[in-house]
Amino acid sequence: MSGRATRGPRAEDVLGRVTLVTGKEELLNERTVVAVRDAVRRHDAEAEISETQAAGLTLAELGEMSAPSLFSSTRCVVVRALENLPDESVDGLLEYAAAPADEVALVLVHGGGPKGSGVLAKLRKLAGVTEVKSEEMRASDFPGFVTEEVRHHGATIDKDAATFLVSAVGQDLRSLAAAADQLTNDYPDEALTVEKVRKYFGGRAEAKSFAVADAAFWGRRRVALEELRWAIDNGTAPVLVTSAFAGSARGVARYKAASRGMREADLAREVGVPPWKLRTIRDQSRGWTDRGIAHAVRAVAQADADIKGAASDAAYTLERLVLTVTGLRDAPAGD
């Protein structure tokens, strides 16, 4: 089934009520705001829509919220950055929220954090207030977000594909939402698989992983650790990192085993890489002994097994791998 699933409240859920939007996920907060606006507009196409910042919310403006509009009897008022509400306006806002005007949908947006928490606590106790909270997402939550995004576009995506998309694009919700939109538009009425996702976004995840492995096999410990932290923070799957390490280890090992007396073109075929990559492997291999690369191959295999065996801390396993590999190289090319 194609098309986009509807999401959001009905007019009766927001008119005559206060919608309290809280949390640090800006995309999710903004979607709630848009959903309330859309509900009001569906109810009354001529509804008056307005916005203001809480920092400038005066008692006079609070009074105007419940007053009849010159343009429409139905209004949607959005107050942003509630955490910055002046102290002198708190009582007025609470008084309004205790008895909201019937034809007004008031949306209060709080960006998370401790500031303004006292006002939030009082608002939550009022019967006319509905809270929509965007919890700060954990790494394990992002594939589920992707799955829901795809579902809202009327399509499906398997679990591995959703995980791979997060690895490739990172943990920015706007980027993930845009990627889901692109994929569902380019593959209408088709289930999204790893192969389809890889076609569009695979290069990004692999590039992050190879940057870590490349720095490690050059012996650049500081750079490799920085690249690793950046990759992890942006949602790169640990198995992609160990896969890149395995590829680098195999390349150096094969080069050292086959390099004696062979032409470059033949050597590239033997190692299984294009000629330009062979030159990089050749330069890297100068800092590796046969014993060192053999240990590196075993270290990579162990790290890969640990991660696939559900290691409790994949980041620690990968950091240990970086330290091991850079330590095995005889002549580090900078720290």
MARLUMMAR-6476 format. One record per residue (C-alpha): residue in one letter; x, y, z; residue number from 0. Coordinates in pm, 1 decimal, padded with zeros to 6 digits. Layout:
<r res="A" X="X" Y="Y" Z="Z" n="NUM"/>
...
//
This chain:
<r res="M" X="00000.0" Y="00000.0" Z="00000.0" n="0"/>
<r res="S" X="00146.2" Y="00333.7" Z="-00101.4" n="1"/>
<r res="G" X="00081.6" Y="00678.1" Z="00037.8" n="2"/>
<r res="R" X="00147.5" Y="00841.6" Z="00370.2" n="3"/>
<r res="A" X="-00024.8" Y="00738.4" Z="00688.0" n="4"/>
<r res="T" X="-00189.5" Y="01021.9" Z="00876.2" n="5"/>
<r res="R" X="-00050.3" Y="01113.2" Z="01213.2" n="6"/>
<r res="G" X="-00149.2" Y="01361.9" Z="01477.3" n="7"/>
<r res="P" X="-00437.3" Y="01466.9" Z="01698.1" n="8"/>
<r res="R" X="-00794.4" Y="01562.8" Z="01615.0" n="9"/>
<r res="A" X="-00928.1" Y="01917.7" Z="01662.3" n="10"/>
<r res="E" X="-01120.4" Y="01814.4" Z="01974.0" n="11"/>
<r res="D" X="-00791.1" Y="01690.5" Z="02123.8" n="12"/>
<r res="V" X="-00625.4" Y="02033.0" Z="02104.7" n="13"/>
<r res="L" X="-00894.7" Y="02304.4" Z="02102.6" n="14"/>
<r res="G" X="-00984.0" Y="02418.4" Z="02451.1" n="15"/>
<r res="R" X="-00670.8" Y="02248.7" Z="02581.1" n="16"/>
<r res="V" X="-00300.2" Y="02314.2" Z="02629.5" n="17"/>
<r res="T" X="-00051.0" Y="02088.7" Z="02449.0" n="18"/>
<r res="L" X="00276.6" Y="02078.8" Z="02642.3" n="19"/>
<r res="V" X="00565.5" Y="01970.1" Z="02418.6" n="20"/>
<r res="T" X="00881.8" Y="01871.8" Z="02607.5" n="21"/>
<r res="G" X="01215.0" Y="01707.2" Z="02532.5" n="22"/>
<r res="K" X="01542.4" Y="01756.8" Z="02349.4" n="23"/>
<r res="E" X="01454.5" Y="01595.4" Z="02015.9" n="24"/>
<r res="E" X="01378.4" Y="01905.1" Z="01810.2" n="25"/>
<r res="L" X="01243.5" Y="01719.2" Z="01508.6" n="26"/>
<r res="L" X="00989.4" Y="01528.0" Z="01716.8" n="27"/>
<r res="N" X="00889.9" Y="01843.5" Z="01904.0" n="28"/>
<r res="E" X="00836.3" Y="02032.1" Z="01580.8" n="29"/>
<r res="R" X="00624.0" Y="01751.6" Z="01439.3" n="30"/>
<r res="T" X="00393.0" Y="01778.5" Z="01738.2" n="31"/>
<r res="V" X="00359.4" Y="02152.9" Z="01681.9" n="32"/>
<r res="V" X="00280.9" Y="02099.6" Z="01313.4" n="33"/>
<r res="A" X="00030.1" Y="01826.2" Z="01396.6" n="34"/>
<r res="V" X="-00161.0" Y="02057.7" Z="01630.3" n="35"/>
<r res="R" X="-00165.9" Y="02333.3" Z="01368.4" n="36"/>
<r res="D" X="-00289.6" Y="02091.4" Z="01104.4" n="37"/>
<r res="A" X="-00566.3" Y="01966.5" Z="01331.3" n="38"/>
<r res="V" X="-00683.8" Y="02323.5" Z="01390.1" n="39"/>
<r res="R" X="-00671.5" Y="02406.9" Z="01019.0" n="40"/>
<r res="R" X="-00870.4" Y="02096.2" Z="00929.4" n="41"/>
<r res="H" X="-01134.9" Y="02209.1" Z="01175.7" n="42"/>
<r res="D" X="-01132.9" Y="02571.5" Z="01053.6" n="43"/>
<r res="A" X="-00942.2" Y="02667.2" Z="00740.3" n="44"/>
<r res="E" X="-00961.6" Y="03033.8" Z="00843.8" n="45"/>
<r res="A" X="-00814.6" Y="02974.7" Z="01189.4" n="46"/>
<r res="E" X="-00564.2" Y="03232.3" Z="01309.0" n="47"/>
<r res="I" X="-00215.7" Y="03086.3" Z="01364.3" n="48"/>
<r res="S" X="00041.6" Y="03275.0" Z="01570.8" n="49"/>
<r res="E" X="00374.8" Y="03220.4" Z="01744.7" n="50"/>
<r res="T" X="00570.3" Y="03391.2" Z="02017.1" n="51"/>
<r res="Q" X="00877.7" Y="03334.7" Z="02231.0" n="52"/>
<r res="A" X="00818.3" Y="03268.9" Z="02599.6" n="53"/>
<r res="A" X="01088.2" Y="03519.1" Z="02695.5" n="54"/>
<r res="G" X="00869.9" Y="03800.6" Z="02561.6" n="55"/>
<r res="L" X="00535.4" Y="03668.3" Z="02684.1" n="56"/>
<r res="T" X="00368.0" Y="03945.6" Z="02881.7" n="57"/>
<r res="L" X="00056.3" Y="03945.9" Z="03094.9" n="58"/>
<r res="A" X="-00118.0" Y="04144.5" Z="02821.5" n="59"/>
<r res="E" X="-00039.5" Y="03874.9" Z="02562.9" n="60"/>
<r res="L" X="-00162.9" Y="03608.0" Z="02800.1" n="61"/>
<r res="G" X="-00490.5" Y="03792.4" Z="02827.8" n="62"/>
<r res="E" X="-00523.3" Y="03814.3" Z="02450.9" n="63"/>
<r res="M" X="-00503.8" Y="03435.1" Z="02419.2" n="64"/>
<r res="S" X="-00856.9" Y="03388.4" Z="02541.8" n="65"/>
<r res="A" X="-00999.0" Y="03705.4" Z="02385.9" n="66"/>
<r res="P" X="-01202.9" Y="03676.2" Z="02062.0" n="67"/>
<r res="S" X="-00993.2" Y="03735.3" Z="01750.9" n="68"/>
<r res="L" X="-01088.1" Y="04001.7" Z="01498.3" n="69"/>
<r res="F" X="-01015.2" Y="03756.0" Z="01216.9" n="70"/>
<r res="S" X="-01134.1" Y="03418.0" Z="01336.4" n="71"/>
<r res="S" X="-01307.4" Y="03255.1" Z="01631.6" n="72"/>
<r res="T" X="-01053.6" Y="02969.6" Z="01620.3" n="73"/>
<r res="R" X="-00689.1" Y="03023.4" Z="01712.1" n="74"/>
<r res="C" X="-00368.1" Y="02824.7" Z="01748.7" n="75"/>
<r res="V" X="-00101.1" Y="02991.5" Z="01960.0" n="76"/>
<r res="V" X="00250.0" Y="02842.9" Z="01982.4" n="77"/>
<r res="V" X="00478.8" Y="02959.1" Z="02264.2" n="78"/>
<r res="R" X="00837.1" Y="02846.3" Z="02214.8" n="79"/>
<r res="A" X="01126.8" Y="02810.1" Z="02461.4" n="80"/>
<r res="L" X="00899.4" Y="02787.1" Z="02764.3" n="81"/>
<r res="E" X="01209.5" Y="02749.8" Z="02981.2" n="82"/>
<r res="N" X="01268.3" Y="03124.7" Z="02928.6" n="83"/>
<r res="L" X="00925.2" Y="03233.2" Z="03057.2" n="84"/>
<r res="P" X="00964.7" Y="03542.1" Z="03283.8" n="85"/>
<r res="D" X="00878.4" Y="03486.6" Z="03649.1" n="86"/>
<r res="E" X="00613.0" Y="03757.0" Z="03638.8" n="87"/>
<r res="S" X="00424.6" Y="03568.2" Z="03365.1" n="88"/>
<r res="V" X="00416.4" Y="03227.6" Z="03536.3" n="89"/>
<r res="D" X="00100.5" Y="03281.6" Z="03740.8" n="90"/>
<r res="G" X="-00087.6" Y="03423.7" Z="03441.6" n="91"/>
<r res="L" X="00004.3" Y="03126.5" Z="03224.0" n="92"/>
<r res="L" X="-00098.3" Y="02877.2" Z="03491.8" n="93"/>
<r res="E" X="-00427.7" Y="03061.2" Z="03541.0" n="94"/>
<r res="Y" X="-00501.4" Y="03038.9" Z="03167.5" n="95"/>
<r res="A" X="-00395.2" Y="02671.4" Z="03147.1" n="96"/>
<r res="A" X="-00633.1" Y="02587.9" Z="03430.7" n="97"/>
<r res="A" X="-00929.0" Y="02707.9" Z="03218.0" n="98"/>
<r res="P" X="-00829.8" Y="02723.5" Z="02848.4" n="99"/>
<r res="A" X="-01053.5" Y="02908.1" Z="02600.9" n="100"/>
<r res="D" X="-01275.2" Y="02669.5" Z="02403.0" n="101"/>
<r res="E" X="-01168.8" Y="02782.1" Z="02055.3" n="102"/>
<r res="V" X="-00797.0" Y="02820.8" Z="02129.3" n="103"/>
<r res="A" X="-00526.0" Y="02553.7" Z="02090.8" n="104"/>
<r res="L" X="-00228.8" Y="02663.0" Z="02300.1" n="105"/>
<r res="V" X="00102.4" Y="02483.7" Z="02240.5" n="106"/>
<r res="L" X="00385.1" Y="02532.5" Z="02491.1" n="107"/>
<r res="V" X="00727.1" Y="02408.3" Z="02377.3" n="108"/>
<r res="H" X="00996.8" Y="02335.1" Z="02635.3" n="109"/>
<r res="G" X="01337.8" Y="02228.8" Z="02502.4" n="110"/>
<r res="G" X="01428.2" Y="01995.4" Z="02787.1" n="111"/>
<r res="G" X="01673.8" Y="02047.5" Z="03069.6" n="112"/>
<r res="P" X="01624.0" Y="02164.6" Z="03427.2" n="113"/>
<r res="K" X="01546.7" Y="02529.9" Z="03352.0" n="114"/>
<r res="G" X="01177.1" Y="02601.2" Z="03394.2" n="115"/>
<r res="S" X="01109.8" Y="02260.2" Z="03551.2" n="116"/>
<r res="G" X="00899.1" Y="02419.8" Z="03824.7" n="117"/>
<r res="V" X="00652.6" Y="02553.2" Z="03568.3" n="118"/>
<r res="L" X="00640.6" Y="02213.3" Z="03398.3" n="119"/>
<r res="A" X="00558.6" Y="02039.9" Z="03725.5" n="120"/>
<r res="K" X="00264.0" Y="02274.0" Z="03786.4" n="121"/>
<r res="L" X="00135.5" Y="02248.9" Z="03428.6" n="122"/>
<r res="R" X="00140.8" Y="01867.8" Z="03442.3" n="123"/>
<r res="K" X="-00102.6" Y="01872.3" Z="03733.8" n="124"/>
<r res="L" X="-00370.3" Y="02056.3" Z="03535.8" n="125"/>
<r res="A" X="-00653.3" Y="01859.5" Z="03376.1" n="126"/>
<r res="G" X="-00653.8" Y="02073.8" Z="03062.4" n="127"/>
<r res="V" X="-00287.6" Y="02004.4" Z="02980.9" n="128"/>
<r res="T" X="-00173.8" Y="01719.1" Z="02756.4" n="129"/>
<r res="E" X="00200.5" Y="01650.8" Z="02751.8" n="130"/>
<r res="V" X="00376.8" Y="01512.7" Z="02445.9" n="131"/>
<r res="K" X="00731.3" Y="01422.1" Z="02546.3" n="132"/>
<r res="S" X="01017.2" Y="01340.8" Z="02312.1" n="133"/>
<r res="E" X="01251.2" Y="01119.3" Z="02512.2" n="134"/>
<r res="E" X="01620.7" Y="01153.7" Z="02432.8" n="135"/>
<r res="M" X="01692.3" Y="00861.5" Z="02204.9" n="136"/>
<r res="R" X="01942.6" Y="00585.8" Z="02276.5" n="137"/>
<r res="A" X="02150.6" Y="00423.8" Z="02004.9" n="138"/>
<r res="S" X="01918.3" Y="00122.3" Z="02003.2" n="139"/>
<r res="D" X="01615.0" Y="00344.9" Z="01935.9" n="140"/>
<r res="F" X="01721.3" Y="00480.5" Z="01596.9" n="141"/>
<r res="P" X="01642.5" Y="00172.3" Z="01383.4" n="142"/>
<r res="G" X="01293.6" Y="00177.4" Z="01532.0" n="143"/>
<r res="F" X="01259.6" Y="00543.1" Z="01438.1" n="144"/>
<r res="V" X="01356.7" Y="00455.3" Z="01079.4" n="145"/>
<r res="T" X="01102.7" Y="00172.5" Z="01072.1" n="146"/>
<r res="E" X="00826.2" Y="00408.4" Z="01185.6" n="147"/>
<r res="E" X="00928.2" Y="00673.4" Z="00933.3" n="148"/>
<r res="V" X="00909.2" Y="00422.7" Z="00651.0" n="149"/>
<r res="R" X="00575.9" Y="00292.4" Z="00778.7" n="150"/>
<r res="H" X="00430.9" Y="00643.8" Z="00782.8" n="151"/>
<r res="H" X="00523.3" Y="00666.7" Z="00415.4" n="152"/>
<r res="G" X="00318.0" Y="00354.2" Z="00350.2" n="153"/>
<r res="A" X="00616.1" Y="00120.0" Z="00306.2" n="154"/>
<r res="T" X="00812.0" Y="-00139.3" Z="00503.8" n="155"/>
<r res="I" X="01179.5" Y="-00191.1" Z="00586.8" n="156"/>
<r res="D" X="01341.8" Y="-00496.3" Z="00740.2" n="157"/>
<r res="K" X="01535.8" Y="-00473.4" Z="01065.8" n="158"/>
<r res="D" X="01880.6" Y="-00518.7" Z="00909.4" n="159"/>
<r res="A" X="01811.0" Y="-00249.5" Z="00651.1" n="160"/>
<r res="A" X="01696.0" Y="-00003.7" Z="00918.5" n="161"/>
<r res="T" X="02011.2" Y="-00071.5" Z="01121.1" n="162"/>
<r res="F" X="02230.3" Y="-00030.5" Z="00814.2" n="163"/>
<r res="L" X="02063.8" Y="00302.8" Z="00727.7" n="164"/>
<r res="V" X="02144.1" Y="00435.0" Z="01076.1" n="165"/>
<r res="S" X="02504.1" Y="00316.4" Z="01034.3" n="166"/>
<r res="A" X="02531.3" Y="00495.1" Z="00701.9" n="167"/>
<r res="V" X="02351.3" Y="00819.5" Z="00774.7" n="168"/>
<r res="G" X="02417.5" Y="00862.9" Z="01146.4" n="169"/>
<r res="Q" X="02193.3" Y="00950.9" Z="01439.6" n="170"/>
<r res="D" X="02057.8" Y="01284.3" Z="01322.5" n="171"/>
<r res="L" X="01679.3" Y="01245.7" Z="01307.6" n="172"/>
<r res="R" X="01630.4" Y="01497.5" Z="01027.2" n="173"/>
<r res="S" X="01884.7" Y="01317.5" Z="00809.6" n="174"/>
<r res="L" X="01724.5" Y="00980.6" Z="00883.5" n="175"/>
<r res="A" X="01377.8" Y="01115.4" Z="00806.8" n="176"/>
<r res="A" X="01501.7" Y="01259.8" Z="00477.6" n="177"/>
<r res="A" X="01669.0" Y="00929.4" Z="00387.0" n="178"/>
<r res="A" X="01349.4" Y="00735.6" Z="00461.6" n="179"/>
<r res="D" X="01153.9" Y="00979.1" Z="00246.8" n="180"/>
<r res="Q" X="01397.8" Y="00939.8" Z="-00043.0" n="181"/>
<r res="L" X="01399.4" Y="00560.9" Z="-00027.0" n="182"/>
<r res="T" X="01022.1" Y="00525.4" Z="-00009.8" n="183"/>
<r res="N" X="00979.6" Y="00762.4" Z="-00301.9" n="184"/>
<r res="D" X="01238.9" Y="00581.4" Z="-00514.2" n="185"/>
<r res="Y" X="01108.5" Y="00234.0" Z="-00425.2" n="186"/>
<r res="P" X="00729.4" Y="00281.0" Z="-00415.0" n="187"/>
<r res="D" X="00532.0" Y="-00026.1" Z="-00309.1" n="188"/>
<r res="E" X="00855.0" Y="-00219.8" Z="-00240.8" n="189"/>
<r res="A" X="00994.6" Y="-00354.7" Z="00083.6" n="190"/>
<r res="L" X="01324.3" Y="-00183.4" Z="00166.0" n="191"/>
<r res="T" X="01618.6" Y="-00421.6" Z="00206.3" n="192"/>
<r res="V" X="01986.5" Y="-00381.3" Z="00291.6" n="193"/>
<r res="E" X="02069.8" Y="-00398.9" Z="-00079.2" n="194"/>
<r res="K" X="01838.1" Y="-00108.2" Z="-00162.2" n="195"/>
<r res="V" X="01967.7" Y="00101.5" Z="00127.3" n="196"/>
<r res="R" X="02329.6" Y="00021.3" Z="00040.3" n="197"/>
<r res="K" X="02275.5" Y="00142.2" Z="-00316.9" n="198"/>
<r res="Y" X="02207.2" Y="00495.0" Z="-00191.1" n="199"/>
<r res="F" X="02387.2" Y="00525.4" Z="00140.1" n="200"/>
<r res="G" X="02636.9" Y="00240.7" Z="00177.8" n="201"/>
<r res="G" X="02935.9" Y="00451.1" Z="00083.7" n="202"/>
<r res="R" X="02893.4" Y="00679.9" Z="00382.9" n="203"/>
<r res="A" X="02914.1" Y="00406.3" Z="00645.8" n="204"/>
<r res="E" X="03198.8" Y="00229.8" Z="00471.1" n="205"/>
<r res="A" X="03393.1" Y="00555.3" Z="00436.6" n="206"/>
<r res="K" X="03369.8" Y="00616.2" Z="00812.3" n="207"/>
<r res="S" X="03485.6" Y="00262.9" Z="00889.5" n="208"/>
<r res="F" X="03773.9" Y="00268.5" Z="00643.4" n="209"/>
<r res="A" X="03894.9" Y="00602.1" Z="00781.7" n="210"/>
<r res="V" X="03937.8" Y="00436.9" Z="01122.9" n="211"/>
<r res="A" X="04110.6" Y="00127.3" Z="00984.7" n="212"/>
<r res="D" X="04336.0" Y="00323.5" Z="00751.4" n="213"/>
<r res="A" X="04464.0" Y="00547.7" Z="01032.2" n="214"/>
<r res="A" X="04518.8" Y="00246.2" Z="01258.5" n="215"/>
<r res="F" X="04723.9" Y="00054.0" Z="01001.3" n="216"/>
<r res="W" X="04937.1" Y="00361.7" Z="00943.6" n="217"/>
<r res="G" X="05001.9" Y="00359.2" Z="01319.2" n="218"/>
<r res="R" X="04828.9" Y="00695.0" Z="01372.3" n="219"/>
<r res="R" X="04679.7" Y="00617.9" Z="01710.1" n="220"/>
<r res="R" X="04536.5" Y="00959.5" Z="01797.9" n="221"/>
<r res="V" X="04378.8" Y="01006.6" Z="01455.1" n="222"/>
<r res="A" X="04234.2" Y="00654.0" Z="01456.5" n="223"/>
<r res="L" X="04077.4" Y="00704.4" Z="01800.0" n="224"/>
<r res="E" X="03928.7" Y="01038.5" Z="01693.2" n="225"/>
<r res="E" X="03786.1" Y="00884.4" Z="01376.7" n="226"/>
<r res="L" X="03648.7" Y="00593.5" Z="01579.5" n="227"/>
<r res="R" X="03472.1" Y="00818.3" Z="01830.3" n="228"/>
<r res="W" X="03326.1" Y="01024.6" Z="01548.4" n="229"/>
<r res="A" X="03204.8" Y="00710.3" Z="01371.7" n="230"/>
<r res="I" X="03047.6" Y="00565.7" Z="01688.3" n="231"/>
<r res="D" X="02881.0" Y="00896.2" Z="01778.5" n="232"/>
<r res="N" X="02730.1" Y="00909.0" Z="01430.1" n="233"/>
<r res="G" X="02586.3" Y="00560.1" Z="01453.4" n="234"/>
<r res="T" X="02833.0" Y="00353.7" Z="01248.6" n="235"/>
<r res="A" X="02770.8" Y="-00013.7" Z="01321.4" n="236"/>
<r res="P" X="03066.5" Y="-00179.4" Z="01504.8" n="237"/>
<r res="V" X="03064.3" Y="-00471.7" Z="01258.9" n="238"/>
<r res="L" X="03139.5" Y="-00230.9" Z="00973.4" n="239"/>
<r res="V" X="03448.8" Y="-00111.2" Z="01160.1" n="240"/>
<r res="T" X="03581.7" Y="-00461.8" Z="01223.7" n="241"/>
<r res="S" X="03506.9" Y="-00547.2" Z="00860.2" n="242"/>
<r res="A" X="03718.1" Y="-00251.9" Z="00745.4" n="243"/>
<r res="F" X="04000.2" Y="-00360.5" Z="00980.0" n="244"/>
<r res="A" X="03981.4" Y="-00712.7" Z="00841.7" n="245"/>
<r res="G" X="04009.4" Y="-00580.2" Z="00486.8" n="246"/>
<r res="S" X="04315.1" Y="-00370.3" Z="00575.6" n="247"/>
<r res="A" X="04480.5" Y="-00660.2" Z="00758.6" n="248"/>
<r res="R" X="04421.7" Y="-00898.4" Z="00467.8" n="249"/>
<r res="G" X="04554.9" Y="-00642.3" Z="00221.5" n="250"/>
<r res="V" X="04882.5" Y="-00591.8" Z="00407.6" n="251"/>
<r res="A" X="04923.8" Y="-00966.3" Z="00472.4" n="252"/>
<r res="R" X="04863.1" Y="-01057.8" Z="00108.1" n="253"/>
<r res="Y" X="05097.3" Y="-00784.5" Z="-00012.8" n="254"/>
<r res="K" X="05380.3" Y="-00902.2" Z="00211.0" n="255"/>
<r res="A" X="05328.8" Y="-01262.6" Z="00102.8" n="256"/>
<r res="A" X="05311.7" Y="-01191.2" Z="-00270.9" n="257"/>
<r res="S" X="05518.2" Y="-00879.6" Z="-00332.6" n="258"/>
<r res="R" X="05851.9" Y="-01032.8" Z="-00411.8" n="259"/>
<r res="G" X="05938.0" Y="-01012.6" Z="-00782.9" n="260"/>
<r res="M" X="05584.6" Y="-00944.0" Z="-00916.2" n="261"/>
<r res="R" X="05479.4" Y="-00663.5" Z="-01148.2" n="262"/>
<r res="E" X="05241.8" Y="-00404.8" Z="-00998.5" n="263"/>
<r res="A" X="04943.1" Y="-00504.3" Z="-01216.1" n="264"/>
<r res="D" X="04988.4" Y="-00873.1" Z="-01130.3" n="265"/>
<r res="L" X="05039.1" Y="-00788.8" Z="-00764.7" n="266"/>
<r res="A" X="04717.5" Y="-00584.2" Z="-00755.6" n="267"/>
<r res="R" X="04524.0" Y="-00883.0" Z="-00889.4" n="268"/>
<r res="E" X="04689.2" Y="-01114.1" Z="-00637.4" n="269"/>
<r res="V" X="04609.8" Y="-00885.5" Z="-00343.2" n="270"/>
<r res="G" X="04261.7" Y="-00820.2" Z="-00479.8" n="271"/>
<r res="V" X="04270.1" Y="-00439.4" Z="-00493.6" n="272"/>
<r res="P" X="04289.1" Y="-00173.8" Z="-00769.6" n="273"/>
<r res="P" X="04637.3" Y="-00037.0" Z="-00853.8" n="274"/>
<r res="W" X="04582.9" Y="00294.3" Z="-00668.8" n="275"/>
<r res="K" X="04494.4" Y="00107.8" Z="-00350.4" n="276"/>
<r res="L" X="04793.3" Y="-00122.0" Z="-00393.1" n="277"/>
<r res="R" X="05025.2" Y="00178.4" Z="-00363.6" n="278"/>
<r res="T" X="04867.4" Y="00270.5" Z="-00029.7" n="279"/>
<r res="I" X="04901.8" Y="-00086.9" Z="00097.9" n="280"/>
<r res="R" X="05263.3" Y="-00096.9" Z="-00021.0" n="281"/>
<r res="D" X="05349.4" Y="00216.3" Z="00177.4" n="282"/>
<r res="Q" X="05159.9" Y="00093.5" Z="00484.2" n="283"/>
<r res="S" X="05327.0" Y="-00246.6" Z="00477.0" n="284"/>
<r res="R" X="05673.6" Y="-00096.9" Z="00526.2" n="285"/>
<r res="G" X="05594.0" Y="-00051.8" Z="00894.1" n="286"/>
<r res="W" X="05470.5" Y="-00406.9" Z="00942.4" n="287"/>
<r res="T" X="05666.5" Y="-00723.6" Z="01012.6" n="288"/>
<r res="D" X="05525.9" Y="-01064.9" Z="00922.4" n="289"/>
<r res="R" X="05486.1" Y="-01137.2" Z="01293.5" n="290"/>
<r res="G" X="05315.4" Y="-00804.9" Z="01358.2" n="291"/>
<r res="I" X="05057.2" Y="-00843.9" Z="01081.8" n="292"/>
<r res="A" X="04983.1" Y="-01201.0" Z="01192.1" n="293"/>
<r res="H" X="04904.9" Y="-01071.5" Z="01541.5" n="294"/>
<r res="A" X="04692.4" Y="-00794.1" Z="01391.1" n="295"/>
<r res="V" X="04487.7" Y="-01045.0" Z="01190.1" n="296"/>
<r res="R" X="04417.9" Y="-01241.6" Z="01508.4" n="297"/>
<r res="A" X="04328.7" Y="-00926.2" Z="01703.1" n="298"/>
<r res="V" X="04079.2" Y="-00820.8" Z="01435.8" n="299"/>
<r res="A" X="03921.5" Y="-01166.7" Z="01430.5" n="300"/>
<r res="Q" X="03887.1" Y="-01164.9" Z="01809.8" n="301"/>
<r res="A" X="03729.5" Y="-00817.3" Z="01814.1" n="302"/>
<r res="D" X="03485.0" Y="-00917.9" Z="01541.9" n="303"/>
<r res="A" X="03388.2" Y="-01230.2" Z="01736.6" n="304"/>
<r res="D" X="03344.2" Y="-01027.7" Z="02057.4" n="305"/>
<r res="I" X="03114.0" Y="-00777.6" Z="01887.6" n="306"/>
<r res="K" X="02905.3" Y="-01040.5" Z="01711.4" n="307"/>
<r res="G" X="02882.9" Y="-01223.4" Z="02040.9" n="308"/>
<r res="A" X="02701.9" Y="-00921.5" Z="02186.1" n="309"/>
<r res="A" X="02995.2" Y="-00768.0" Z="02370.5" n="310"/>
<r res="S" X="02864.7" Y="-00552.1" Z="02652.8" n="311"/>
<r res="D" X="03065.4" Y="-00250.9" Z="02534.6" n="312"/>
<r res="A" X="03135.7" Y="-00250.6" Z="02161.2" n="313"/>
<r res="A" X="03300.6" Y="00092.1" Z="02180.0" n="314"/>
<r res="Y" X="03553.6" Y="-00037.4" Z="02432.4" n="315"/>
<r res="T" X="03623.2" Y="-00342.5" Z="02213.5" n="316"/>
<r res="L" X="03692.5" Y="-00119.1" Z="01912.2" n="317"/>
<r res="E" X="03911.3" Y="00121.4" Z="02110.4" n="318"/>
<r res="R" X="04113.0" Y="-00175.7" Z="02235.1" n="319"/>
<r res="L" X="04146.7" Y="-00295.2" Z="01874.7" n="320"/>
<r res="V" X="04278.7" Y="00045.2" Z="01764.7" n="321"/>
<r res="L" X="04533.7" Y="00046.9" Z="02048.1" n="322"/>
<r res="T" X="04641.5" Y="-00310.6" Z="01969.5" n="323"/>
<r res="V" X="04684.7" Y="-00256.5" Z="01596.3" n="324"/>
<r res="T" X="04869.1" Y="00074.3" Z="01627.9" n="325"/>
<r res="G" X="05092.3" Y="-00082.1" Z="01892.1" n="326"/>
<r res="L" X="05183.0" Y="-00373.1" Z="01664.6" n="327"/>
<r res="R" X="05305.3" Y="-00151.2" Z="01383.5" n="328"/>
<r res="D" X="05683.1" Y="-00115.8" Z="01408.4" n="329"/>
<r res="A" X="05719.2" Y="00238.2" Z="01277.5" n="330"/>
<r res="P" X="05416.5" Y="00458.0" Z="01359.0" n="331"/>
<r res="A" X="05366.8" Y="00738.8" Z="01111.8" n="332"/>
<r res="G" X="05278.2" Y="00989.0" Z="01383.7" n="333"/>
<r res="D" X="05066.4" Y="00960.0" Z="01696.3" n="334"/>
//
